Amino acid sequence: MSHGRARHALHRQGNAGHRLVPVPALTHHRIKEPHMLRREFVKYLTAGAAGQFILPVSGASAATPLNVVVIGGGMAGATAAKYLRVWARKLALDALVSVTIIDKSDQYVSNIMSNMVLTGEKTIANLTYTYASLKTKYGINFIKATVSSVDTANGWVYGKLNNTGSDILLNATPFNRLILATGISFDPSTFTLNVPSTVYANPWEAIPHAWQAGTQTTLLRNQLVNMTAGNHVAVTIPVSPYRCPPGPYERACVLADWLRVKKPGSKIYLIDPGQTADGRPPVEPNNFGYAFANIHKNLVYVQNARLTAVTGSLAGTTKFKTLSLVPNSATPLNTVNALASPTAVKVEVANVIPKMQAADLTRSVLGPAGLDADGRWAVVDERSYKSLVPKVYVIGDSIKSANQPKAGHIGNQQAKVCADAILRELSNVALYDAPVTNSACFTPVTTNLNSQYGAMASWLTATFRYGVDPTDNVSRMLRVSTNIESPGRPSKDNFSSMGKWFTSLMQDVYS
Ligand SMILES: Cc1cc2nc3c(=O)[nH]c(=O)nc-3n(C[C@H](O)[C@H](O)[C@H](O)COP(=O)(O)OP(=O)(O)OC[C@H]3O[C@@H](n4cnc5c(N)ncnc54)[C@H](O)[C@@H]3O)c2cc1C
């Protein structure tokens, strides 16, 4: 795909009756802040120069300094920290804006592209980023610690420095803004895990999710490499909402390709609780539907299937896992692949991706009053990402959003909207009330091992804008366009664009 084609597709969509908004750069070029924001921002700077909005430098000392603590230096948190400092400098407010990232790790491993670690095309080292540029280029402070609790009223953060010892106070100066960008945690309570200690000392090692890249990815990769050819693999998809909607389908595709070459005779089962009328995947039905039907003959796609139990067993030295499945809905929507009665699948490698929720820290800091009715996701104002707890903002995968997906690209954009909102507040400038965000996901569909096709990819994009939802009169981020998937078939051209998009995105976050 070329950048021009993506824009063209969106513009056509706009002309077809949707409101046309400028589309932020997707590929090839450096990712930029959403266009509407950028335009507003320029207006903001110009007005500031005229002394109308932003603080004149001479008056800056009269303003309250901002002490922002960002917990979580992943895709969303690192972007927010960077753009707070970048834009504060542009506004000549940098002396007033101090930003500290606190993260468990001083290295971030990207989830994006981590399916290619499973197939050996990338390594964890290829996907590892540090905070060095954020510290040296933008003057951001970094503390390596696992945060355990936050006193939001007084601005104190407590946790284990370098992840060891007892909890201590981590910040020397109290924060007056806190950004929680801690991603997701897992809720495995929807199935039972019965794995004897003779099979795995730690039963969770029987079912690596590999949905937070790093040690989990390596664990799953090793299980795949060591499995016996002819035995099978299963990937189970969680109920929505979950991080990266196309991710499990992408994983099934690249693993099917890898298995075909490396483990002849092995099949991969993709277990989906969702279902569609025609049996094609609910996400990117054209691209994945084509790949499932025409390329990956060793991929068995099962819809309407809910995992209820995983049972481990040994046969010689081989560790098997039996996945018990029941129909998710009593009414199967198709006769192609929707499960109609309980069944079981026995595999050697079980990649169980559990149900998700906002990370534990975010849920405990916000408390039930700051979460949605299920107590899972953070309730925020999508114009600023302000939570219901004073001084606390939440961005990235932890938030409840009716329309925006949980993805790194959009987390990067939410972070910029949040940084802009915080700086406006500092400068007594009204909140911008119609921010635009854009989501883009490139998905590898075949690997370099594929002798017929080579490495191919597809993509999915959507644009969102804040406004009143006519269905219930509530304001939120609305889809400006429906999801748009790459036209035609997965292609080598898309695969090459994917590399450029990924490099641009990660540079925008960490460089
Ligand atoms: C296989 C896969 C493929 C994907 N592909 C794409 C893609 O193509 N495009 C796309 O846009 N997205 C993709 N995603 C999704 C994307 O990776 C996530 O949506 C994104 O990382 C979310 O960003 P975040 O900042 O909310 O969370 P994260 O990036 O997970 O960052 C959270 C950070 O918080 C830290 N943290 C958590 N709790 C604490 C604590 N108590 N104390 C200190 N630190 C803490 C963690 O260490 C981590 O660094 C993919 C995901 C997967 C799993």
The ligand as a MOL file (V3000), in Angstrom:
LIG
                    3D

  0  0  0     0  0            999 V3000
M  V30 BEGIN CTAB
M  V30 COUNTS 53 58 0 0 0
M  V30 BEGIN ATOM
M  V30 1 C 0.7820 -9.3460 18.8290 0
M  V30 2 C 0.3980 -7.9000 18.8690 0
M  V30 3 C 0.4280 -7.1390 17.7080 0
M  V30 4 C 0.0590 -5.7960 17.7320 0
M  V30 5 N 0.0840 -5.0810 16.5630 0
M  V30 6 C -0.3270 -3.7920 16.5610 0
M  V30 7 C -0.3270 -3.0260 15.3520 0
M  V30 8 O 0.0000 -3.5040 14.2640 0
M  V30 9 N -0.7260 -1.7200 15.4230 0
M  V30 10 C -1.1020 -1.1370 16.5870 0
M  V30 11 O -1.4290 0.0460 16.5740 0
M  V30 12 N -1.1250 -1.8440 17.7510 0
M  V30 13 C -0.7560 -3.1450 17.7640 0
M  V30 14 N -0.7610 -3.8630 18.9390 0
M  V30 15 C -1.3200 -3.2470 20.1580 0
M  V30 16 C -0.3200 -2.3640 20.9000 0
M  V30 17 O 0.8660 -3.0370 21.1730 0
M  V30 18 C -0.9460 -1.8850 22.2000 0
M  V30 19 O -2.2370 -1.4220 21.9240 0
M  V30 20 C -0.1170 -0.7640 22.8170 0
M  V30 21 O 1.1110 -1.2720 23.2430 0
M  V30 22 C -0.8570 -0.1220 23.9860 0
M  V30 23 O -0.0810 0.9080 24.5070 0
M  V30 24 P -0.1840 1.2820 26.0610 0
M  V30 25 O 0.7830 2.3910 26.2530 0
M  V30 26 O -1.5930 1.4530 26.4560 0
M  V30 27 O 0.3310 -0.0310 26.8240 0
M  V30 28 P 1.7710 -0.6920 26.7810 0
M  V30 29 O 2.4380 -0.4040 25.4990 0
M  V30 30 O 1.5780 -2.1070 27.1890 0
M  V30 31 O 2.5930 0.0570 27.9230 0
M  V30 32 C 2.2490 -0.0700 29.2720 0
M  V30 33 C 3.4910 0.2040 30.1040 0
M  V30 34 O 3.0900 0.3370 31.4670 0
M  V30 35 C 4.0620 -0.2740 32.2910 0
M  V30 36 N 3.4190 -0.5930 33.5740 0
M  V30 37 C 2.2530 -1.2650 33.7650 0
M  V30 38 N 1.9650 -1.3370 35.0770 0
M  V30 39 C 2.9670 -0.6890 35.7380 0
M  V30 40 C 3.2340 -0.4400 37.1210 0
M  V30 41 N 2.4140 -0.8530 38.0910 0
M  V30 42 N 4.3720 0.2300 37.4300 0
M  V30 43 C 5.2270 0.6550 36.4570 0
M  V30 44 N 5.0150 0.4400 35.1360 0
M  V30 45 C 3.8930 -0.2190 34.7860 0
M  V30 46 C 4.5190 -1.4840 31.4890 0
M  V30 47 O 5.7920 -1.9270 31.9090 0
M  V30 48 C 4.5130 -0.9250 30.0500 0
M  V30 49 O 5.7750 -0.4220 29.6750 0
M  V30 50 C -0.3600 -5.2040 18.9500 0
M  V30 51 C -0.3830 -5.9610 20.1220 0
M  V30 52 C -0.0130 -7.2940 20.0910 0
M  V30 53 C -0.0370 -8.0950 21.3620 0
M  V30 END ATOM
M  V30 BEGIN BOND
M  V30 1 1 1 2
M  V30 2 1 2 3
M  V30 3 2 2 52
M  V30 4 2 3 4
M  V30 5 1 4 5
M  V30 6 1 4 50
M  V30 7 2 5 6
M  V30 8 1 6 7
M  V30 9 1 6 13
M  V30 10 2 7 8
M  V30 11 1 7 9
M  V30 12 1 9 10
M  V30 13 2 10 11
M  V30 14 1 10 12
M  V30 15 2 12 13
M  V30 16 1 13 14
M  V30 17 1 14 15
M  V30 18 1 14 50
M  V30 19 1 15 16
M  V30 20 1 16 17
M  V30 21 1 16 18
M  V30 22 1 18 19
M  V30 23 1 18 20
M  V30 24 1 20 21
M  V30 25 1 20 22
M  V30 26 1 22 23
M  V30 27 1 23 24
M  V30 28 2 24 25
M  V30 29 1 24 26
M  V30 30 1 24 27
M  V30 31 1 27 28
M  V30 32 2 28 29
M  V30 33 1 28 30
M  V30 34 1 28 31
M  V30 35 1 31 32
M  V30 36 1 32 33
M  V30 37 1 33 34
M  V30 38 1 33 48
M  V30 39 1 34 35
M  V30 40 1 35 36
M  V30 41 1 35 46
M  V30 42 1 36 37
M  V30 43 1 36 45
M  V30 44 2 37 38
M  V30 45 1 38 39
M  V30 46 1 39 40
M  V30 47 2 39 45
M  V30 48 1 40 41
M  V30 49 2 40 42
M  V30 50 1 42 43
M  V30 51 2 43 44
M  V30 52 1 44 45
M  V30 53 1 46 47
M  V30 54 1 46 48
M  V30 55 1 48 49
M  V30 56 2 50 51
M  V30 57 1 51 52
M  V30 58 1 52 53
M  V30 END BOND
M  V30 END CTAB
M  END
